[in-house]
Amino acid sequence: MLDACAELLDEGGYDALTTTRVAERAGVAIGSVYQFFPDKRALSQALTRRNVELFVARVGRRFMIEDYAGWWDAVDAIIDEYVEMHRTVPGFRSLHFGEVFDLGLLDSVADNSTVIAGRLRALLLAEFGLADSEDLDRAIIVAVEAGDAVLKLAFRHDPNGDPEIVAEAKQLVRGYLSRQLSAVSGHG
């Protein structure tokens, strides 16, 4: 059902998504959809949760198998994974982490970007031993929001993501984090 939801989101967007269409695409009775998902919002929540978990797992896997000279290379790897998933994972590009209909889908207290920033922050702390602080939290959430906005721009007119704008997103995030981390913890 989530795969059907992802396909339909890619084809027509959130406004065109219905539980009836998901049931038809998945080849299941509408009652089966309602057994697990009371409405299209719940379907979108589950798909977003799955995509975020897949994103975090794929980034974590990269951190385990790739060797980075520093956190800035890790940031590039995170952006590369986001771009790759945007290109290849059904439903990923349709559910941007910070969009209005999506706010709070993963966590009732924090919006999705905050959840993603927290998980990426944990990966960066574990991998690079950056000092844990509120300043680090704020810097990462600002970087995630800014990066997400610029990456949306990269995909707005190019389904594969305009490589020059993707490069600008990397430069923006790296430059911002470099200044913030240098000021906060002496890293950079």
N, CA, C and O of each residue as an XYZ file, in Angstrom:
752
protein
N       0.823     -1.194      0.000
C       0.000      0.000      0.000
C       0.868      1.259      0.000
O       0.538      2.244     -0.661
N       1.971      1.225      0.737
C       2.849      2.391      0.742
C       3.516      2.583     -0.617
O       3.721      3.716     -1.053
N       3.852      1.490     -1.283
C       4.426      1.604     -2.623
C       3.418      2.239     -3.580
O       3.775      3.097     -4.387
N       2.166      1.813     -3.485
C       1.114      2.395     -4.323
C       0.947      3.872     -4.001
O       0.790      4.688     -4.909
N       0.977      4.224     -2.732
C       0.883      5.615     -2.308
C       2.028      6.427     -2.914
O       1.808      7.529     -3.417
N       3.244      5.891     -2.869
C       4.414      6.586     -3.412
C       4.257      6.829     -4.911
O       4.530      7.925     -5.401
N       3.819      5.808     -5.629
C       3.638      5.948     -7.075
C       2.603      7.029     -7.395
O       2.810      7.863     -8.276
N       1.497      7.000     -6.669
C       0.427      7.967     -6.918
C       0.859      9.387     -6.565
O       0.494     10.335     -7.260
N       1.622      9.538     -5.506
C       2.138     10.863     -5.157
C       3.041     11.399     -6.253
O       2.960     12.573     -6.615
N       3.902     10.541     -6.781
C       4.790     10.972     -7.857
C       4.009     11.351     -9.110
O       4.391     12.271     -9.834
N       2.927     10.647     -9.358
C       2.136     10.903    -10.566
C       1.270     12.149    -10.458
O       1.171     12.925    -11.409
N       0.643     12.342     -9.304
C      -0.334     13.429     -9.225
C      -0.218     14.363     -8.045
O      -0.970     15.334     -7.954
N       0.704     14.097     -7.137
C       0.852     14.948     -5.963
C      -0.137     14.601     -4.861
O      -1.016     13.754     -5.023
N       0.034     15.274     -3.752
C      -0.762     15.003     -2.555
C      -2.247     15.292     -2.767
O      -3.097     14.528     -2.310
N      -2.562     16.380     -3.450
C      -3.965     16.750     -3.636
C      -4.747     15.697     -4.405
O      -5.944     15.529     -4.171
N      -4.095     14.984     -5.319
C      -4.766     13.960     -6.125
C      -4.803     12.593     -5.432
O      -5.460     11.671     -5.916
N      -4.112     12.464     -4.323
C      -4.051     11.185     -3.608
C      -5.367     10.919     -2.885
O      -5.905     11.800     -2.215
N      -5.886      9.683     -3.027
C      -7.062      9.255     -2.259
C      -6.830      7.833     -1.784
O      -6.059      7.084     -2.385
N      -7.492      7.473     -0.718
C      -7.375      6.102     -0.218
C      -7.948      5.120     -1.229
O      -7.452      4.000     -1.352
N      -8.983      5.524     -1.950
C      -9.577      4.656     -2.970
C      -8.562      4.356     -4.075
O      -8.422      3.210     -4.504
N      -7.860      5.391     -4.530
C      -6.853      5.194     -5.582
C      -5.708      4.312     -5.078
O      -5.184      3.487     -5.826
N      -5.322      4.482     -3.819
C      -4.262      3.639     -3.248
C      -4.717      2.190     -3.231
O      -3.959      1.298     -3.612
N      -5.946      1.943     -2.795
C      -6.467      0.572     -2.755
C      -6.484     -0.038     -4.152
O      -6.074     -1.183     -4.342
N      -6.960      0.735     -5.133
C      -7.003      0.224     -6.509
C      -5.599     -0.101     -7.016
O      -5.377     -1.167     -7.591
N      -4.653      0.813     -6.804
C      -3.283      0.613     -7.289
C      -2.614     -0.563     -6.585
O      -1.863     -1.316     -7.205
N      -2.885     -0.718     -5.296
C      -2.269     -1.802     -4.524
C      -2.973     -3.138     -4.753
O      -2.456     -4.185     -4.364
N      -4.154     -3.106     -5.386
C      -4.898     -4.344     -5.625
C      -5.496     -4.935     -4.356
O      -5.583     -6.154     -4.206
N      -5.908     -4.057     -3.444
C      -6.511     -4.514     -2.190
C      -7.865     -3.840     -2.015
O      -8.159     -2.824     -2.644
N      -8.678     -4.424     -1.152
C      -9.974     -3.833     -0.839
C      -9.761     -2.556     -0.037
O      -8.799     -2.441      0.722
N     -10.662     -1.603     -0.211
C     -10.546     -0.336      0.509
C     -10.540     -0.566      2.019
O      -9.907      0.187      2.758
N     -11.239     -1.599      2.477
C     -11.248     -1.938      3.902
C      -9.864     -2.291      4.414
O      -9.533     -2.021      5.568
N      -9.060     -2.893      3.556
C      -7.686     -3.220      3.949
C      -6.863     -1.960      4.171
O      -6.045     -1.897      5.089
N      -7.081     -0.960      3.329
C      -6.373      0.311      3.520
C      -6.792      0.916      4.849
O      -5.949      1.336      5.641
N      -8.119      0.962      5.095
C      -8.630      1.575      6.323
C      -8.250      0.796      7.580
O      -8.236      1.351      8.679
N      -7.949     -0.466      7.420
C      -7.508     -1.263      8.569
C      -6.190     -0.707      9.130
O      -5.950     -0.760     10.336
N      -5.351     -0.180      8.247
C      -4.042      0.320      8.665
C      -3.941      1.843      8.633
O      -3.188      2.432      9.408
N      -4.699      2.484      7.734
C      -4.578      3.922      7.530
C      -5.960      4.555      7.463
O      -6.699      4.291      6.515
N      -6.333      5.377      8.430
C      -7.676      5.948      8.436
C      -7.934      6.968      7.325
O      -9.085      7.220      6.970
N      -6.868      7.554      6.776
C      -7.047      8.549      5.728
C      -5.736      8.741      4.968
O      -4.726      8.112      5.282
N      -5.766      9.624      3.958
C      -4.571      9.821      3.137
C      -3.455     10.478      3.930
O      -2.282     10.281      3.615
N      -3.789     11.243      4.938
C      -2.759     11.855      5.780
C      -1.965     10.764      6.503
O      -0.738     10.834      6.582
N      -2.661      9.767      7.025
C      -1.982      8.660      7.709
C      -1.098      7.876      6.744
O      -0.003      7.447      7.108
N      -1.576      7.689      5.508
C      -0.755      7.042      4.488
C       0.510      7.851      4.227
O       1.609      7.299      4.174
N       0.349      9.164      4.064
C       1.490     10.039      3.815
C       2.459     10.038      4.990
O       3.676     10.068      4.805
N       1.911     10.003      6.197
C       2.764      9.932      7.390
C       3.622      8.675      7.356
O       4.832      8.729      7.580
N       2.987      7.552      7.076
C       3.713      6.278      7.056
C       4.765      6.268      5.949
O       5.875      5.776      6.156
N       4.427      6.801      4.786
C       5.388      6.859      3.685
C       6.543      7.802      4.026
O       7.704      7.488      3.764
N       6.225      8.944      4.604
C       7.280      9.880      5.010
C       8.195      9.234      6.038
O       9.418      9.336      5.939
N       7.610      8.575      7.016
C       8.404      7.888      8.045
C       9.329      6.854      7.397
O      10.509      6.762      7.736
N       8.774      6.081      6.464
C       9.587      5.075      5.771
C      10.717      5.736      4.984
O      11.852      5.259      5.013
N      10.420      6.818      4.288
C      11.444      7.497      3.496
C      12.522      8.121      4.380
O      13.706      8.062      4.049
N      12.123      8.712      5.489
C      13.109      9.301      6.401
C      13.995      8.208      6.985
O      15.214      8.364      7.050
N      13.392      7.112      7.405
C      14.186      6.014      7.964
C      15.136      5.438      6.915
O      16.285      5.120      7.224
N      14.661      5.304      5.685
C      15.523      4.826      4.607
C      16.663      5.810      4.366
O      17.811      5.399      4.198
N      16.359      7.097      4.347
C      17.370      8.128      4.150
C      18.428      8.054      5.258
O      19.626      8.026      4.974
N      17.991      8.024      6.493
C      18.927      7.964      7.625
C      19.741      6.674      7.581
O      20.939      6.693      7.862
N      19.110      5.557      7.233
C      19.840      4.278      7.134
C      20.874      4.329      6.022
O      21.995      3.853      6.196
N      20.511      4.899      4.885
C      21.453      4.971      3.766
C      22.620      5.903      4.096
O      23.763      5.617      3.740
N      22.337      7.014      4.772
C      23.418      7.904      5.201
C      24.302      7.188      6.216
O      25.528      7.275      6.144
N      23.691      6.488      7.150
C      24.459      5.738      8.143
C      25.348      4.685      7.514
O      26.487      4.490      7.939
N      24.833      4.007      6.502
C      25.609      3.000      5.782
C      26.809      3.651      5.089
O      27.916      3.112      5.102
N      26.571      4.813      4.487
C      27.678      5.538      3.845
C      28.739      5.889      4.879
O      29.935      5.765      4.614
N      28.308      6.321      6.042
C      29.256      6.686      7.102
C      30.087      5.481      7.528
O      31.247      5.629      7.913
N      29.499      4.291      7.460
C      30.232      3.090      7.868
C      31.219      2.628      6.804
O      32.282      2.110      7.146
N      30.898      2.799      5.528
C      31.771      2.232      4.488
C      32.689      3.246      3.821
O      33.684      2.866      3.204
N      32.364      4.551      3.938
C      33.190      5.570      3.312
C      34.042      6.260      4.373
O      33.647      6.367      5.534
N      35.203      6.721      3.960
C      36.115      7.405      4.863
C      36.111      8.887      4.507
O      36.415      9.250      3.371
N      35.770      9.745      5.465
C      35.693     11.174      5.218
C      36.859     11.886      5.889
O      37.255     11.547      7.004
N      37.399     12.874      5.193
C      38.486     13.671      5.756
C      37.978     14.559      6.888
O      38.739     14.924      7.784
N      36.698     14.904      6.847
C      36.118     15.753      7.883
C      34.618     15.824      7.735
O      34.037     15.224      6.830
N      34.001     16.557      8.626
C      32.539     16.650      8.636
C      32.005     17.225      7.322
O      30.907     16.868      6.894
N      32.776     18.116      6.676
C      32.312     18.742      5.436
C      32.107     17.710      4.328
O      31.200     17.849      3.508
N      32.966     16.658      4.303
C      32.762     15.588      3.325
C      31.529     14.763      3.680
O      30.827     14.262      2.801
N      31.278     14.631      4.971
C      30.075     13.924      5.410
C      28.824     14.697      5.004
O      27.829     14.100      4.594
N      28.871     16.017      5.116
C      27.739     16.844      4.687
C      27.487     16.656      3.190
O      26.342     16.518      2.761
N      28.560     16.651      2.401
C      28.400     16.408      0.960
C      27.766     15.040      0.706
O      26.912     14.906     -0.171
N      28.178     14.026      1.466
C      27.625     12.680      1.304
C      26.135     12.662      1.651
O      25.350     11.979      0.994
N      25.753     13.407      2.673
C      24.343     13.495      3.059
C      23.539     14.123      1.920
O      22.470     13.630      1.562
N      24.057     15.203      1.359
C      23.362     15.859      0.248
C      23.327     14.940     -0.971
O      22.305     14.856     -1.652
N      24.426     14.255     -1.249
C      24.447     13.313     -2.376
C      23.390     12.229     -2.203
O      22.730     11.847     -3.169
N      23.226     11.736     -0.987
C      22.220     10.692     -0.732
C      20.817     11.249     -0.928
O      19.962     10.590     -1.518
N      20.581     12.454     -0.440
C      19.288     13.106     -0.623
C      18.973     13.231     -2.114
O      17.869     12.904     -2.549
N      19.946     13.706     -2.893
C      19.753     13.873     -4.338
C      19.495     12.522     -4.996
O      18.587     12.402     -5.818
N      20.274     11.511     -4.647
C      20.096     10.177     -5.228
C      18.706      9.616     -4.921
O      18.048      9.060     -5.801
N      18.266      9.764     -3.671
C      16.945      9.262     -3.311
C      15.854     10.076     -4.000
O      14.826      9.528     -4.397
N      16.070     11.347     -4.138
C      15.114     12.204     -4.835
C      14.923     11.717     -6.264
O      13.815     11.760     -6.800
N      16.005     11.255     -6.877
C      15.966     10.768     -8.262
C      15.373      9.374     -8.375
O      14.732      9.068     -9.380
N      15.565      8.514     -7.372
C      15.309      7.088     -7.560
C      14.260      6.451     -6.651
O      13.740      5.389     -6.992
N      13.934      7.043     -5.531
C      13.012      6.398     -4.589
C      11.603      6.942     -4.800
O      11.356      8.130     -4.589
N      10.679      6.076     -5.216
C       9.302      6.526     -5.435
C       8.731      7.194     -4.184
O       8.878      6.695     -3.068
N       8.078      8.332     -4.400
C       7.445      9.050     -3.306
C       8.372      9.980     -2.550
O       7.901     10.827     -1.791
N       9.672      9.847     -2.733
C      10.611     10.669     -1.963
C      10.508     12.137     -2.359
O      10.480     13.014     -1.495
N      10.451     12.409     -3.658
C      10.425     13.800     -4.104
C       9.081     14.460     -3.829
O       8.999     15.686     -3.758
N       8.042     13.676     -3.675
C       6.713     14.242     -3.452
C       6.471     14.632     -2.003
O       5.587     15.439     -1.715
N       7.236     14.074     -1.106
C       7.046     14.358      0.315
C       8.263     15.092      0.856
O       9.105     14.501      1.532
N       8.347     16.370      0.560
C       9.444     17.166      1.087
C       9.274     17.272      2.594
O       8.164     17.436      3.100
N      10.374     17.176      3.290
C      10.343     17.011      4.730
C       9.720     18.177      5.485
O       9.173     17.973      6.569
N       9.783     19.363      4.960
C       9.307     20.494      5.730
C       8.051     21.151      5.196
O       7.666     22.208      5.696
N       7.396     20.573      4.202
C       6.236     21.229      3.629
C       5.053     21.249      4.589
O       4.967     20.439      5.511
N       4.166     22.171      4.358
C       3.096     22.445      5.308
C       2.249     21.215      5.616
O       1.996     20.932      6.787
N       1.807     20.485      4.611
C       0.945     19.336      4.906
C       1.702     18.258      5.667
O       1.102     17.376      6.281
N       2.999     18.338      5.621
C       3.862     17.316      6.183
C       4.292     17.607      7.615
O       4.793     16.711      8.295
N       4.111     18.836      8.091
C       4.639     19.196      9.396
C       4.064     18.290     10.476
O       2.854     18.076     10.546
N       4.936     17.770     11.304
C       4.508     16.932     12.408
C       4.172     15.512     12.042
O       3.668     14.773     12.888
N       4.426     15.096     10.824
C       4.051     13.742     10.443
C       4.870     12.685     11.176
O       4.362     11.601     11.462
N       6.118     12.982     11.481
C       6.976     11.983     12.102
C       6.947     12.040     13.613
O       7.153     11.026     14.279
N       6.699     13.194     14.150
C       6.809     13.396     15.582
C       5.788     14.458     15.945
O       5.742     15.513     15.312
N       4.976     14.199     16.946
C       3.913     15.134     17.277
C       4.457     16.438     17.853
O       3.742     17.440     17.853
N       5.667     16.462     18.333
C       6.236     17.655     18.949
C       7.084     18.447     17.956
O       7.008     19.675     17.918
N       7.886     17.754     17.157
C       8.822     18.418     16.254
C       8.403     18.221     14.807
O       7.801     17.205     14.459
N       8.725     19.200     13.965
C       8.448     19.002     12.551
C       9.492     18.059     11.958
O      10.498     17.742     12.593
N       9.234     17.624     10.741
C      10.075     16.605     10.120
C      11.523     17.043      9.970
O      12.432     16.238     10.174
N      11.755     18.298      9.618
C      13.127     18.766      9.466
C      13.878     18.680     10.784
O      15.067     18.361     10.804
N      13.193     18.962     11.885
C      13.831     18.856     13.191
C      14.182     17.404     13.505
O      15.252     17.121     14.043
N      13.277     16.486     13.167
C      13.541     15.062     13.375
C      14.747     14.625     12.544
O      15.641     13.946     13.048
N      14.766     15.019     11.269
C      15.884     14.657     10.388
C      17.171     15.286     10.897
O      18.208     14.624     10.951
N      17.112     16.562     11.270
C      18.308     17.230     11.787
C      18.828     16.512     13.022
O      20.038     16.351     13.182
N      17.935     16.081     13.889
C      18.354     15.372     15.097
C      19.043     14.060     14.783
O      20.042     13.711     15.412
N      18.524     13.346     13.830
C      19.132     12.065     13.478
C      20.474     12.266     12.768
O      21.429     11.528     13.012
N      20.536     13.260     11.896
C      21.799     13.544     11.219
C      22.819     14.102     12.211
O      24.007     13.791     12.131
N      22.354     14.913     13.127
C      23.217     15.446     14.179
C      23.857     14.308     14.969
O      25.054     14.335     15.255
N      23.051     13.312     15.317
C      23.571     12.162     16.066
C      24.647     11.438     15.260
O      25.667     11.023     15.812
N      24.419     11.288     13.961
C      25.433     10.650     13.122
C      26.720     11.475     13.100
O      27.814     10.921     13.209
N      26.593     12.791     12.960
C      27.781     13.648     12.930
C      28.502     13.659     14.274
O      29.732     13.660     14.318
N      27.753     13.669     15.360
C      28.380     13.629     16.686
C      29.148     12.331     16.879
O      30.282     12.336     17.359
N      28.530     11.226     16.505
C      29.170      9.920     16.696
C      30.396      9.770     15.799
O      31.412      9.217     16.222
N      30.304     10.257     14.569
C      31.388     10.063     13.615
C      32.554     11.025     13.829
O      33.716     10.642     13.688
N      32.238     12.282     14.170
C      33.290     13.301     14.202
C      33.531     13.918     15.567
O      34.371     14.808     15.702
N      32.812     13.463     16.577
C      33.061     13.919     17.944
C      32.859     15.408     18.144
O      33.545     16.020     18.963
N      31.929     16.002     17.408
C      31.648     17.414     17.614
C      31.013     17.606     18.987
O      30.322     16.718     19.487
N      31.243     18.747     19.581
C      30.689     19.041     20.903
C      29.179     19.212     20.798
O      28.687     19.951     19.946
N      28.454     18.525     21.666
C      27.002     18.596     21.689
C      26.580     19.895     22.381
O      27.014     20.177     23.497
N      25.739     20.678     21.717
C      25.284     21.929     22.318
C      24.016     22.405     21.624
O      23.660     21.917     20.552
N      23.340     23.362     22.247
C      22.171     23.974     21.614
C      22.579     24.721     20.349
O      21.832     24.761     19.371
N      23.777     25.314     20.379
C      24.262     26.026     19.195
C      24.440     25.069     18.019
O      24.114     25.411     16.882
N      24.958     23.865     18.294
C      25.100     22.859     17.242
C      23.724     22.460     16.714
O      23.524     22.361     15.504
N      22.785     22.233     17.621
C      21.421     21.870     17.210
C      20.830     22.928     16.281
O      20.276     22.606     15.231
N      20.953     24.190     16.679
C      20.402     25.276     15.874
C      21.101     25.346     14.516
O      20.443     25.513     13.489
N      22.405     25.222     14.506
C      23.161     25.287     13.248
C      22.730     24.172     12.302
O      22.583     24.403     11.101
N      22.527     22.983     12.822
C      22.155     21.858     11.960
C      20.735     22.014     11.441
O      20.478     21.722     10.273
N      19.806     22.468     12.278
C      18.434     22.621     11.787
C      18.370     23.726     10.733
O      17.637     23.592      9.754
N      19.119     24.810     10.913
C      19.153     25.865      9.901
C      19.761     25.323      8.612
O      19.260     25.605      7.523
N      20.839     24.548      8.728
C      21.484     23.965      7.546
C      20.540     23.014      6.814
O      20.485     23.028      5.584
N      19.793     22.185      7.557
C      18.843     21.251      6.941
C      17.747     22.019      6.203
O      17.420     21.697      5.061
N      17.184     23.028      6.854
C      16.119     23.812      6.217
C      16.627     24.535      4.966
O      15.973     24.517      3.923
N      17.792     25.168      5.080
C      18.351     25.903      3.940
C      18.701     24.939      2.803
O      18.387     25.198      1.641
N      19.352     23.827      3.149
C      19.708     22.837      2.138
C      18.485     22.273      1.452
O      18.479     22.108      0.232
N      17.434     21.971      2.227
C      16.200     21.428      1.661
C      15.585     22.423      0.678
O      15.126     22.034     -0.396
N      15.577     23.706      1.044
C      14.997     24.727      0.163
C      15.776     24.841     -1.148
O      15.174     24.916     -2.219
N      17.093     24.854     -1.072
C      17.895     24.983     -2.289
C      17.803     23.712     -3.131
O      17.778     23.788     -4.359
N      17.752     22.552     -2.489
C      17.620     21.307     -3.245
C      16.256     21.216     -3.928
O      16.163     20.671     -5.027
N      15.208     21.732     -3.310
C      13.904     21.796     -3.981
C      14.020     22.622     -5.252
O      13.467     22.265     -6.292
N      14.749     23.734     -5.153
C      14.980     24.577     -6.317
C      15.703     23.792     -7.415
O      15.377     23.929     -8.594
N      16.671     22.982     -7.032
C      17.425     22.187     -8.014
C      16.525     21.233     -8.789
O      16.786     20.939     -9.955
N      15.465     20.750     -8.142
C      14.576     19.775     -8.779
C      13.319     20.414     -9.379
O      12.515     19.727    -10.009
N      13.152     21.697     -9.189
C      11.931     22.357     -9.648
C      11.735     22.231    -11.151
O      10.620     21.980    -11.608
N      12.805     22.402    -11.928
C      12.675     22.345    -13.389
C      13.495     21.234    -14.019
O      13.446     21.034    -15.232
N      14.246     20.513    -13.201
C      15.084     19.427    -13.699
C      14.811     18.190    -12.855
O      15.175     18.159    -11.679
N      14.174     17.164    -13.430
C      13.806     15.976    -12.649
C      15.012     15.251    -12.046
O      14.854     14.476    -11.103
N      16.202     15.490    -12.571
C      17.402     14.882    -12.007
C      18.157     15.823    -11.084
O      19.186     15.448    -10.521
N      17.664     17.019    -10.925
C      18.321     17.998    -10.076
C      19.416     18.726    -10.834
O      20.386     18.109    -11.274
N      19.268     20.021    -10.987
C      20.261     20.823    -11.684
C      21.590     20.714    -10.929
O      21.683     21.149     -9.781
N      22.631     20.130    -11.571
C      23.900     19.899    -10.873
C      24.550     21.172    -10.338
O      25.225     21.138     -9.309
N      24.353     22.291    -11.027
C      24.938     23.542    -10.547
C      24.248     24.019     -9.272
O      24.902     24.541     -8.370
N      22.944     23.843     -9.198
C      22.221     24.252     -7.995
C      22.505     23.274     -6.854
O      22.603     23.693     -5.701
N      22.639     21.984     -7.154
C      23.042     21.014     -6.119
C      24.404     21.415     -5.555
O      24.612     21.364     -4.342
N      25.331     21.812     -6.429
C      26.657     22.257     -5.971
C      26.530     23.501     -5.091
O      27.247     23.639     -4.101
N      25.622     24.397     -5.451
C      25.389     25.595     -4.633
C      24.840     25.219     -3.261
O      25.207     25.826     -2.254
N      23.956     24.214     -3.219
C      23.414     23.754     -1.933
C      24.538     23.242     -1.038
O      24.573     23.547      0.154
N      25.451     22.469     -1.608
C      26.584     21.963     -0.838
C      27.433     23.113     -0.315
O      27.819     23.137      0.854
N      27.717     24.066     -1.201
C      28.541     25.208     -0.809
C      27.859     26.005      0.303
O      28.507     26.409      1.269
N      26.571     26.227      0.168
C      25.809     26.970      1.169
C      25.864     26.280      2.530
O      26.182     26.910      3.538
N      25.553     24.987      2.554
C      25.506     24.247      3.814
C      26.893     24.150      4.436
O      27.060     24.386      5.632
N      27.880     23.804      3.628
C      29.244     23.694      4.156
C      29.754     25.029      4.696
O      30.342     25.084      5.776
N      29.526     26.101      3.939
C      29.987     27.417      4.375
C      29.315     27.851      5.666
O      29.967     28.341      6.588
N      28.007     27.666      5.720
C      27.268     28.055      6.921
C      27.729     27.242      8.127
O      28.056     27.798      9.176
N      27.753     25.908      7.965
C      28.157     25.062      9.096
C      29.604     25.318      9.502
O      29.934     25.284     10.688
N      30.449     25.569      8.541
C      31.850     25.845      8.860
C      31.966     27.052      9.781
O      32.685     27.015     10.779
N      31.254     28.121      9.438
C      31.284     29.322     10.280
C      30.679     29.057     11.652
O      31.217     29.494     12.669
N      29.560     28.341     11.677
C      28.884     28.091     12.955
C      29.707     27.165     13.854
O      29.858     27.418     15.049
N      30.236     26.087     13.262
C      30.995     25.127     14.070
C      32.304     25.716     14.550
O      32.763     25.401     15.648
N      32.909     26.568     13.741
C      34.149     27.216     14.161
C      33.887     28.123     15.356
O      34.671     28.160     16.305
N      32.798     28.840     15.302
C      32.447     29.765     16.383
C      32.086     29.026     17.666
O      32.398     29.484     18.765
N      31.426     27.876     17.519
C      30.915     27.142     18.676
C      31.950     26.232     19.317
O      32.119     26.229     20.536
N      32.647     25.455     18.481
C      33.482     24.390     19.067
C      34.926     24.397     18.605
O      35.695     23.516     18.992
N      35.310     25.351     17.801
C      36.691     25.364     17.356
C      36.967     24.398     16.223
O      38.119     24.261     15.811
N      35.920     23.700     15.685
C      36.095     22.806     14.541
C      35.773     23.586     13.282
O      34.980     24.527     13.318
N      36.369     23.208     12.192
C      35.998     23.852     10.949
C      37.096     23.712     10.014
O      37.007     24.185      8.881
